[in-house]
């Protein structure tokens, strides 16, 4: 097994430099290949190097970033796209084109971290043609475990042991069956990637719950009772999503 191989496609030299430095300093699970300034250059290098992830700017000369996929047959698209752009108006089109994440410049490490985690989850979905990286956190994802870090300790916790995450300002409270309450130096947003793995659901802006710990759901008052008898509010617009998730999981 190997690291995830990635390419940067952006005609702005400063943007390429910033992204390369951020990845090299913070994401050891990523191996950066060549940078590209245009879509034709990117097509040539992608076909040669076969990266796992392409960090793509939309605003490019001659062809824009959305044109990239037109140069590949379906069987050639083995890479995931993370769009990093100065334009905020193309997010819907980006996801229609199967981008796994959409980041608006200036780049923030937290957003990039979430995007890479989403790409990692998609590579760990059981497709034998996908790469499964050897980095510790990703192995934990495959084993259904997660690292939860407090100010002075790191806990390895099974997904099944997590009842819920709750936003507490710049911190997050994790309530578990094995380690009790843990106060983590991360925001709730940093755990949103767990939803893509199937067992977790964001009920509203303050909670991400483990659906396997739902004891009952009051559909009238939008209240969820969890296995530890904590009651969590469900936002009205999320009700049907949760019902569909519970129906599908059963």
C-alpha positions, 0 to 999 in steps of 0.5 A, a space after each residue: 500500500 502507498 500514500 495518496 498521490 496528488 496533482 495541483 492544477 492552478 495557473 496562479 503560482 502563489 496559489 500553487 506554492 501555498 497549497 504545496 507548502 500546506 500539504 507538505 507540512 500538514 498532510 504526510 499521507 499525500 505525495 505531491 506530483 507535478 503541478 499544472 497550469 492549464 487543462 491540456 497540461 493536466 490531461 497529459 500528466 494525469 494520464 501519465 502519472 495516474 494520481 489519486 487526487 486532483 486539486 483543481 482551480 476552475 478559472 484557468 486559461 483556454 479551458 476551465 476546470 470543468 472541461 477537464 473531465 471531457 478529456 477522459 473516458 469513464 474508465 480513465 477517471 480513477 482520481 477524485 477532484 477537490 476544487 480549490 477556487 476563488 469563485 464561490 458561485 460554481 459549487 452546485 456545478 462542481 458537485 454535479 461533476 463529482 467533485 468530493 469537496 469545494 473550497 473557496 480561497 483563501 485556503 484554510 487548513 481545516 477545510 482542506 483537512 475535511 476535503 482530504 478526509 472525504 476523498 480518503 473515505 471514498 478510496 476506502 469504500 471497498 472498490 478493489 481498484 481504489 488505493 487504500 493509504 497506509 497513514 494511521 488515521 486512514 487505517 483507523 477509518 477502515 477499522 471503524 476507529 477514530 483518534 480523539 485528542 484532548 489537551 493532554 491525551 489521545 484516545 483510540 475509540 471505536 465508532 460504535 462507542 461514540 454516542 454523539 459529538 456536541 459543539 462547544 464553541 471552538 471545542 467539541 464534546 464527545 460522549 462515549 460509552 468507553 471513555 465517558 465525556 472527552 473535550 476535544 480541541 477541534 470544531 464540530 465541522 472537523 467530524 462531519 466527514 464521519 457522515 460519509 461513512 454511514 453511521 453518523 448524522 448531523 441533526 442540526 448545527 450543534 450535534 452529530 449523533 451516532 444513529 446506532 445509539 438512537 433509542 426513540 424519535 419523536 416525529 412530532 416535536 423533532 426530538 431524539 432520545 439517545 441510548 444514554 437518555 440525552 435528548 437532542 433536537 432534530 432540525 425540521 428540514 433534517 427529519 426526512 433525511 434521518 428517516 431515510 437513513 434509518 430506513 436504509 440502514 435497516 
